[in-house]
Amino acid sequence: MQAGLSQRQLGVRVGLDLSVASVRMNQYERGVHEPHYGFVKRLAEALELPTAYFYADDPPLAQLISHYGRLSLTERKKLLASLASK
C-alpha cells in the first residue's frame, strides 16, 4: 500500500471505525463499493495526493496527477506555461 499504511490504518486515519476499517477499505479497493466524494477527499489528504488522482481512468494520467500534486505553486505555473506554449 502506498504511504506504508495498512488498509486498516488508512481507514482509521480517514475516519472509519477500527472494527470495519480494513474490510471497508478492501471493498473500496476491489470496487465492491464506491466511496462518496467526501471520503475520497479525506483519503487523498491522508495520502497527500490530489483528489483527482482517484478519478483518473488512465494509469499514466493518474501518475501525472500524482506528480503535479507534489509540485510547488511556482513549479505548477511553469509546467502549465510550458504545456500551453506547445
N, C-alpha and C positions, 0 to 999 in steps of 0.2 A: 504494500500500500504506500502511496505517496506520502511524504512527510514523516514516515516512520511510525505511524499510528495504526493500531489495530482497528477493525471495524467498530468494536465496542468503544474504544477510547474516542474515536472520531464522533460516533453517535452521541456519546455523553457530552463531548465538547460543544456540540451544536444544539444541545437541549433535550435529547431523548433520555428517557428513564433508563437507568442501568440495566434493569431486568429485560428490556426489549431492544436495547441499542444495537447489539450485534445482529440479531435476526432482522430488524428493520433495515439496517444498512445493507445487509446481504440481499434483501429483497429489492432494494433500490438498485443495487449494482447489477443484479441479474435481470432487471426490467420487469419483475413481477408486479411491482407497484411503482407509480411515478410520483416523485415528491413535488409538493407545491412550490411556487416560486420563492416564497419567504424562506423555506427550508434550504433551497438551493443557494440562496443568497448567504445564509449563515454558513453553509458548507464551504462556499467559495472564500468567505472571510477567514474561516478556520484554516483553510489550506493555502491562504494568500494567493488566490487565483481570481481572475476576473469572472464574474458570474457567467458571461457569455461562453466561457470555456466549456461549460457543461451542456450547452445547447449546440455546439458545433457538431455537424454530422459528417465531417471530413477530418480524419486524424491530422493531416498537415495543417489544416486551419486551426484546430484545437491547439496544436503546438505553437503556431504563430501567435495566437491569442495569449497563451501562457507566457511566451517571451515578451510580448508587448506589455503585459501586466507588470513585468519586472523592471521596465524602463522608467527613468525619471521623466518628469513632465517635459524637460528640455529635450531629452532623447526622443520622446514621442513626437514632439513638434518637428524635429529634424527628420525623423523617419517619414512622417506624413508629407512633409515638403518634398522629400526625395521621391516618394512614390507619385506625388501629384505632378512632378515635372517629367514623368516618363510618358 
